[in-house]
Amino acid sequence: MPQTDKSINEQIQEYATIFKLPAIKESFASIAQETVHNNLSYSQFLLKLFEYEYQKKIERSRETTLKMAGFPKVKTLEMFDFKASSVDRNLINELSTLRFIENAQNILLIGPSGVGKTHLAIALGYLATQARIKTKFITAAVLLLQLEIAQQTNRLQHYFKKVINPTKLLIIDEFGYIKLNENQANLFFQVINKRYEIGSIIITSNLSFTKFKEVLNNDEALTTAILDRLVHHSHILNIQSESYRLKQKRRECKYNCVNPYKKIR
């Protein structure tokens, strides 16, 4: 950049823009003042600039990874009520290390509606995004819809290449709420098969494994193939607590409304 009549601060900002250093551009002046105040050397000043830029880069990366994950709402493990759940907290603590992703292992969260399956799935997914691990959250219904649209437009392989394969952690929520036809069941198998021993999957379902065949077009061979790949390297959490939503509603209705859970005679 040629010499101009611009101030030193303006020139530094322009160079920071050219070299794509947004954090330094915004904060170099305050860091310089801190350096003078603490009587630091030029080398220490330069190091502080680079450290600050790197810290902000990590923060931006986490924000982007979180946004791309597509969570309907951020939930954390700190927000989960372990006292009211049958979930093994020690196992959750182990899973929170994210070693299961390093090892391309799956997590199967099985249990009735309202026991915290989706909460746990999102919480583990959130931890992954904060470790800057590419994560995608999607319901089974939306996944199947996107797969069928990609298939109909001859972009199925492109969908796998751009969406399914690059994701280190794929979270499929609410499997079992809709029954799949033959084509949908085959597409779902392709998703599981392509990620087998390559990328981790978290699946939440209200169905026990014995009921999976009913959802998968009653195809026993396909069901066996899917379960074989899901369960081979997996952590299975069978949650049998009472629904949080029902308990909350019961508390709300204890004094100020008609109890909807009272047996009707």
C-alpha positions in Angstrom: 0.0 0.0 0.0 1.6 3.3 -1.0 2.3 6.1 1.5 -0.5 8.5 2.0 -1.5 11.4 4.3 -3.6 9.0 6.4 -2.9 8.6 10.0 -0.9 5.6 11.3 -4.1 4.2 12.8 -5.9 4.4 9.5 -3.1 2.7 7.7 -2.9 -0.1 10.2 -6.7 -0.6 9.8 -6.3 -0.8 6.1 -3.5 -3.4 6.3 -5.5 -5.4 8.8 -8.4 -5.4 6.3 -6.0 -6.5 3.4 -4.6 -9.3 5.5 -8.0 -10.3 6.8 -7.3 -9.6 10.5 -10.6 -8.2 11.8 -9.9 -8.6 15.5 -6.6 -6.7 15.2 -8.3 -4.0 13.1 -10.8 -3.4 15.9 -8.7 -3.7 18.9 -5.0 -2.9 18.1 -5.3 0.6 19.6 -6.5 -0.7 23.0 -3.9 -3.5 23.0 -1.2 -0.9 22.2 -2.4 1.2 25.2 -2.3 -1.9 27.4 1.3 -2.6 26.2 2.5 0.9 27.0 0.8 0.8 30.4 2.5 -2.5 31.3 5.8 -1.5 29.8 5.9 -4.5 27.4 8.3 -5.0 24.6 7.5 -4.7 20.9 7.7 -8.5 20.6 5.2 -8.9 23.5 2.9 -6.4 21.8 3.1 -8.3 18.6 2.4 -11.6 20.4 -0.6 -10.1 22.1 -2.0 -9.0 18.7 -1.7 -12.5 17.3 -3.1 -14.2 20.4 -6.1 -11.9 20.3 -6.7 -12.5 16.6 -6.4 -16.2 17.1 -8.9 -16.1 20.1 -11.4 -14.2 18.1 -11.0 -16.5 15.1 -11.9 -19.5 17.4 -14.9 -17.7 18.7 -16.1 -16.9 15.2 -15.5 -20.5 14.1 -17.6 -21.7 17.1 -20.4 -19.3 16.3 -20.4 -20.4 12.6 -20.4 -24.1 13.5 -23.2 -23.6 16.0 -25.3 -21.7 13.4 -24.7 -24.4 10.7 -25.8 -27.2 13.1 -29.4 -26.1 12.9 -30.5 -26.7 16.4 -34.1 -25.6 17.0 -32.9 -24.2 20.4 -29.6 -24.5 22.3 -29.7 -26.8 25.3 -26.8 -27.8 27.5 -26.1 -30.6 29.9 -26.1 -28.0 32.8 -29.8 -27.4 31.9 -30.7 -31.2 32.1 -32.4 -32.5 35.3 -30.4 -35.6 36.0 -32.2 -36.1 39.4 -35.5 -36.6 37.6 -34.1 -38.9 35.0 -32.9 -42.5 34.7 -30.0 -41.5 32.6 -26.6 -42.6 33.8 -24.8 -39.4 34.5 -21.4 -41.1 34.4 -22.0 -42.2 30.9 -23.1 -38.8 29.8 -20.0 -37.3 31.4 -17.9 -39.8 29.3 -19.8 -38.9 26.2 -19.3 -35.2 26.9 -15.6 -35.7 26.3 -16.6 -36.3 22.6 -14.3 -39.3 22.3 -17.2 -41.1 20.7 -16.9 -38.7 17.7 -13.2 -39.4 17.4 -14.0 -43.1 17.4 -16.9 -42.7 14.9 -19.3 -44.2 17.5 -23.1 -43.7 17.6 -25.5 -42.8 20.4 -29.0 -44.2 20.5 -31.4 -42.4 22.8 -34.5 -44.6 23.2 -37.5 -43.8 25.3 -41.0 -42.3 25.4 -41.9 -38.8 24.6 -40.8 -36.0 27.0 -38.0 -37.8 28.8 -35.2 -35.6 27.5 -33.8 -37.5 24.5 -33.7 -34.4 22.2 -32.3 -32.3 25.1 -29.4 -34.7 25.5 -28.8 -35.0 21.8 -28.7 -31.2 21.4 -26.5 -30.8 24.5 -23.9 -33.2 23.1 -24.2 -31.6 19.7 -23.6 -28.2 21.3 -20.4 -29.4 22.9 -19.3 -30.6 19.5 -19.9 -27.2 17.9 -17.9 -25.6 20.7 -15.0 -27.9 19.9 -15.5 -26.7 16.2 -16.7 -30.2 15.1 -19.0 -30.0 12.1 -22.5 -31.0 13.4 -25.9 -31.2 11.8 -29.2 -31.6 13.6 -32.2 -32.7 11.6 -35.5 -34.5 12.3 -36.1 -37.8 10.6 -39.1 -36.4 8.7 -37.1 -33.5 7.2 -34.1 -35.7 6.4 -36.3 -38.1 4.4 -38.0 -35.1 2.6 -34.6 -33.7 1.7 -33.4 -37.1 0.5 -36.4 -37.6 -1.7 -36.2 -34.1 -3.2 -32.5 -34.7 -4.0 -33.3 -38.0 -5.5 -36.1 -36.6 -7.7 -33.8 -33.8 -9.0 -30.9 -36.2 -9.6 -28.9 -34.6 -6.9 -28.8 -37.4 -4.4 -25.1 -38.0 -4.6 -24.5 -34.3 -4.3 -26.6 -34.2 -1.2 -24.6 -37.0 0.4 -21.3 -35.3 -0.6 -22.3 -31.9 0.7 -24.5 -32.6 3.6 -24.2 -36.2 5.0 -20.6 -37.2 4.4 -18.7 -34.1 5.6 -20.6 -33.9 8.9 -18.7 -35.4 11.8 -21.8 -35.6 14.0 -25.2 -36.2 12.5 -28.1 -35.9 14.9 -31.4 -37.5 13.6 -34.2 -36.6 15.9 -37.7 -38.2 16.2 -37.1 -41.4 14.3 -40.1 -43.6 14.5 -42.9 -41.0 14.4 -43.6 -41.6 10.7 -43.7 -44.9 8.8 -41.4 -45.1 5.8 -42.3 -46.5 2.4 -39.9 -48.8 0.6 -38.0 -46.0 -1.1 -37.7 -43.9 2.1 -36.4 -46.9 4.0 -33.8 -47.6 1.4 -32.7 -43.9 1.5 -32.4 -44.1 5.2 -30.3 -47.2 4.9 -28.0 -45.3 2.6 -27.5 -42.6 5.2 -26.6 -45.1 7.9 -24.4 -47.2 5.6 -22.4 -44.2 4.3 -21.6 -43.1 7.8 -20.8 -46.5 9.2 -17.4 -46.4 10.9 -16.7 -43.0 9.3 -18.9 -40.5 11.2 -21.0 -40.5 14.3 -24.7 -40.5 14.5 -27.0 -39.7 17.4 -30.6 -41.0 16.9 -33.5 -40.3 19.2 -36.5 -42.6 19.0 -39.6 -43.4 20.9 -39.4 -47.0 19.6 -37.6 -50.0 21.0 -35.4 -51.9 18.5 -38.0 -54.6 18.1 -40.4 -51.9 16.7 -38.0 -50.5 14.1 -39.2 -53.0 11.5 -42.7 -51.5 11.6 -41.3 -48.1 10.6 -38.9 -49.4 8.0 -41.6 -50.8 5.7 -41.7 -54.1 7.6 -38.5 -55.0 5.7 -36.7 -57.4 8.1 -33.5 -57.7 6.1 -33.2 -53.9 5.8 -34.0 -53.4 9.4 -31.3 -55.9 10.5 -28.8 -54.2 8.2 -29.5 -50.8 9.7 -29.5 -51.9 13.3 -26.3 -53.9 12.7 -24.5 -50.8 11.6 -26.0 -48.5 14.2 -25.5 -50.8 17.2 -22.0 -52.2 16.3 -20.1 -49.2 17.7 -22.6 -47.5 19.9 -23.8 -46.2 23.3 -27.4 -47.1 24.0 -29.3 -45.1 26.5 -32.8 -46.5 27.3 -34.5 -43.7 29.2 -37.7 -44.7 31.1 -38.4 -41.6 33.2 -41.7 -39.8 33.4 -42.3 -37.1 30.8 -40.9 -33.7 31.9 -43.7 -32.0 30.1 -46.4 -34.0 31.9 -44.8 -33.4 35.3 -44.6 -29.7 34.6 -48.2 -29.5 33.5 -49.3 -31.5 36.5 -47.5 -29.0 38.8 -49.2 -26.1 37.0 -52.6 -27.6 37.3 -52.2 -28.6 41.0 -53.9 -25.5 42.3 -55.2 -23.3 39.4 -56.8 -25.6 36.9 -58.6 -28.9 36.4 -56.2 -31.8 36.6 -56.1 -33.3 33.0 -54.6 -36.5 34.4 -57.4 -37.3 36.8 -59.2 -40.5 35.6 -62.5 -39.7 34.0 -65.4 -41.9 35.2 
